[in-house]
Amino acid sequence: MIKVVRKVLITLAILMACSVKVNAGTNGNESSFDWTPVINAIIQVESGGNPRAVSGPSCGAMQITPICVRECNNILQKRKSKKRYTLNDRFDVQKSKEMFILLQSYFNRGNDVEHAIRSWNGGQHYSKRATQRYYEKVMRHMK
């Protein structure tokens, strides 16, 4: 019986150590994954790199919508952060990148590049068929 308890405790200790290591790169607010190539490709597809680009309600280099800004602020509120984004922050490339990373850390914890690209174009409940051309364009810019 003591050997069984000992093995269970050792197994639990190993699992806990693995869990700590997986979460060590993030504080729950940001992803440790390098999104730079994806972000740069999205910027090229969305605006050609123009931080002042406007298309309907979408603005900035990453063509961020007011709904996206509101969702980022909701996430920040849930995380008990005092930081908030404004609609003007969409024209700031650095803040736009922060918003992208924030959304990925919340909705894409597995850091799935395909999910990130498709959801940026089609929302969290995107259709593969509807986002296929966008996904292919972004992937071409990543290579």
Secondary structure, DSSP 4 states (H G I P E B T S, - for coil): -HHHHHHHHHHHHHHHHHHHHHHTT--SSS--S--HHHHHHHHHHHHTT-TT-EETTEETTTTB-HHHHHHHHHHHHHTT------GGGGG-HHHHHHHHHHHHHHH-TT--HHHHHHHHHH-TT--HHHHHHHHHHHHHHH-
